[in-house]
Amino acid sequence: MRYLEITEDVYLIGKRLKEIDRSYIILYNLDKKSYEVHSQGRGKGSYCFTVPYDILDARTITYARKTSVERRDKIIEEIEINNQKLYERSIKEQVNKIKEALC
């Protein structure tokens, strides 16, 4: 992969990301044509996330906060709640199919 480090940007996203995690840096992936956030302190496994937008703007900061390590417990809780809802919906659908087959 070929990368270009983004050290300055119009909306100061790089500087604002450092307020969330001082080790964050922004790299532009020249092969994928996308922005990625990496952590300087992680060595080879520095990848944190791909910015899901074509440009660097305030949404990047919101996304970084939402996915930050500090929110790990909340993210896990959200996943578990969503999985439980999916499980319950699946059970209801299976019960309804069985009822339809028996009637």
C-alpha atoms as a printed R data frame, in Angstrom:
    type eleno elety resid chain resno       x       y      z
1   ATOM     1    CA   MET     A     1   0.000   0.000  0.000
2   ATOM     2    CA   ARG     A     2   1.114   3.502 -0.747
3   ATOM     3    CA   TYR     A     3   0.252   6.233  1.735
4   ATOM     4    CA   LEU     A     4   0.497   9.987  1.953
5   ATOM     5    CA   GLU     A     5   0.509  11.468  5.448
6   ATOM     6    CA   ILE     A     6  -1.929  14.349  5.833
7   ATOM     7    CA   THR     A     7  -0.340  16.872  8.174
8   ATOM     8    CA   GLU     A     8  -2.561  19.859  7.443
9   ATOM     9    CA   ASP     A     9  -6.140  20.169  6.281
10  ATOM    10    CA   VAL     A    10  -8.699  22.934  5.883
11  ATOM    11    CA   TYR     A    11 -10.862  21.966  8.860
12  ATOM    12    CA   LEU     A    12  -7.952  21.051 11.181
13  ATOM    13    CA   ILE     A    13  -9.247  17.481 11.426
14  ATOM    14    CA   GLY     A    14  -5.778  16.123 12.197
15  ATOM    15    CA   LYS     A    15  -5.415  18.489 15.131
16  ATOM    16    CA   ARG     A    16  -8.939  17.766 16.365
17  ATOM    17    CA   LEU     A    17  -8.336  14.004 16.142
18  ATOM    18    CA   LYS     A    18  -5.349  14.411 18.454
19  ATOM    19    CA   GLU     A    19  -7.764  15.732 21.096
20  ATOM    20    CA   ILE     A    20  -9.433  12.304 21.022
21  ATOM    21    CA   ASP     A    21  -6.201  10.290 20.888
22  ATOM    22    CA   ARG     A    22  -2.769  11.936 20.750
23  ATOM    23    CA   SER     A    23  -1.361   9.052 18.707
24  ATOM    24    CA   TYR     A    24  -3.826   9.439 15.794
25  ATOM    25    CA   ILE     A    25  -2.453  10.372 12.384
26  ATOM    26    CA   ILE     A    26  -4.266  10.674  9.067
27  ATOM    27    CA   LEU     A    27  -2.967   8.811  6.048
28  ATOM    28    CA   TYR     A    28  -4.368   8.948  2.536
29  ATOM    29    CA   ASN     A    29  -4.327   5.494  0.963
30  ATOM    30    CA   LEU     A    30  -3.264   6.177 -2.628
31  ATOM    31    CA   ASP     A    31  -4.306   2.701 -3.797
32  ATOM    32    CA   LYS     A    32  -7.811   2.754 -2.295
33  ATOM    33    CA   LYS     A    33  -8.230   6.535 -2.628
34  ATOM    34    CA   SER     A    34  -9.489   6.854  0.930
35  ATOM    35    CA   TYR     A    35  -8.485   8.457  4.200
36  ATOM    36    CA   GLU     A    36  -7.395   6.222  7.066
37  ATOM    37    CA   VAL     A    37  -6.681   6.977 10.694
38  ATOM    38    CA   HIS     A    38  -3.695   5.180 12.194
39  ATOM    39    CA   SER     A    39  -2.102   5.220 15.627
40  ATOM    40    CA   GLN     A    40   1.594   6.076 15.764
41  ATOM    41    CA   GLY     A    41   2.225   3.999 18.872
42  ATOM    42    CA   ARG     A    42   1.086   0.676 17.429
43  ATOM    43    CA   GLY     A    43   3.921  -0.069 15.033
44  ATOM    44    CA   LYS     A    44   2.976  -2.374 12.171
45  ATOM    45    CA   GLY     A    45  -0.632  -2.756 13.335
46  ATOM    46    CA   SER     A    46  -1.270   0.973 13.333
47  ATOM    47    CA   TYR     A    47  -4.581   0.904 11.419
48  ATOM    48    CA   CYS     A    48  -7.560   2.197 13.409
49  ATOM    49    CA   PHE     A    49 -10.287   2.922 10.862
50  ATOM    50    CA   THR     A    50 -11.052   4.071  7.339
51  ATOM    51    CA   VAL     A    51 -12.831   7.412  7.185
52  ATOM    52    CA   PRO     A    52 -16.230   6.547  5.661
53  ATOM    53    CA   TYR     A    53 -16.432   9.863  3.781
54  ATOM    54    CA   ASP     A    54 -14.709  11.238  0.678
55  ATOM    55    CA   ILE     A    55 -13.513  14.361  2.485
56  ATOM    56    CA   LEU     A    56 -12.157  15.191  5.915
57  ATOM    57    CA   ASP     A    57 -14.745  17.190  7.832
58  ATOM    58    CA   ALA     A    58 -16.546  17.269 11.199
59  ATOM    59    CA   ARG     A    59 -18.165  13.888 10.468
60  ATOM    60    CA   THR     A    60 -14.702  12.345 10.770
61  ATOM    61    CA   ILE     A    61 -14.413  13.661 14.339
62  ATOM    62    CA   THR     A    62 -17.889  12.352 15.202
63  ATOM    63    CA   TYR     A    63 -16.990   8.946 13.741
64  ATOM    64    CA   ALA     A    64 -13.674   8.842 15.635
65  ATOM    65    CA   ARG     A    65 -15.436   9.616 18.918
66  ATOM    66    CA   LYS     A    66 -18.092   7.000 18.252
67  ATOM    67    CA   THR     A    67 -15.499   4.300 17.558
68  ATOM    68    CA   SER     A    68 -12.889   5.273 20.153
69  ATOM    69    CA   VAL     A    69 -11.572   2.793 22.724
70  ATOM    70    CA   GLU     A    70 -13.184   4.767 25.541
71  ATOM    71    CA   ARG     A    71 -16.601   3.821 24.120
72  ATOM    72    CA   ARG     A    72 -15.708   0.123 23.880
73  ATOM    73    CA   ASP     A    73 -18.126  -0.950 26.626
74  ATOM    74    CA   LYS     A    74 -20.980   1.086 25.151
75  ATOM    75    CA   ILE     A    75 -20.299  -0.291 21.657
76  ATOM    76    CA   ILE     A    76 -20.300  -3.862 22.974
77  ATOM    77    CA   GLU     A    77 -23.570  -3.187 24.811
78  ATOM    78    CA   GLU     A    78 -25.134  -1.764 21.621
79  ATOM    79    CA   ILE     A    79 -24.022  -4.853 19.671
80  ATOM    80    CA   GLU     A    80 -25.431  -7.209 22.301
81  ATOM    81    CA   ILE     A    81 -28.776  -5.377 22.385
82  ATOM    82    CA   ASN     A    82 -28.984  -5.458 18.594
83  ATOM    83    CA   ASN     A    83 -28.086  -9.163 18.518
84  ATOM    84    CA   GLN     A    84 -30.783  -9.925 21.105
85  ATOM    85    CA   LYS     A    85 -33.395  -8.075 19.019
86  ATOM    86    CA   LEU     A    86 -32.335  -9.991 15.912
87  ATOM    87    CA   TYR     A    87 -32.517 -13.282 17.819
88  ATOM    88    CA   GLU     A    88 -35.999 -12.523 19.167
89  ATOM    89    CA   ARG     A    89 -37.218 -11.472 15.706
90  ATOM    90    CA   SER     A    90 -35.816 -14.679 14.224
91  ATOM    91    CA   ILE     A    91 -37.584 -16.815 16.857
92  ATOM    92    CA   LYS     A    92 -40.908 -15.040 16.198
93  ATOM    93    CA   GLU     A    93 -40.534 -15.583 12.452
94  ATOM    94    CA   GLN     A    94 -39.774 -19.282 12.964
95  ATOM    95    CA   VAL     A    95 -42.770 -19.713 15.280
96  ATOM    96    CA   ASN     A    96 -45.026 -18.005 12.729
97  ATOM    97    CA   LYS     A    97 -43.747 -20.280  9.933
98  ATOM    98    CA   ILE     A    98 -44.395 -23.357 12.070
99  ATOM    99    CA   LYS     A    99 -47.930 -22.125 12.877
100 ATOM   100    CA   GLU     A   100 -48.617 -21.526  9.181
101 ATOM   101    CA   ALA     A   101 -47.324 -24.993  8.269
102 ATOM   102    CA   LEU     A   102 -49.505 -26.684 10.897
103 ATOM   103    CA   CYS     A   103 -52.695 -24.852 10.023
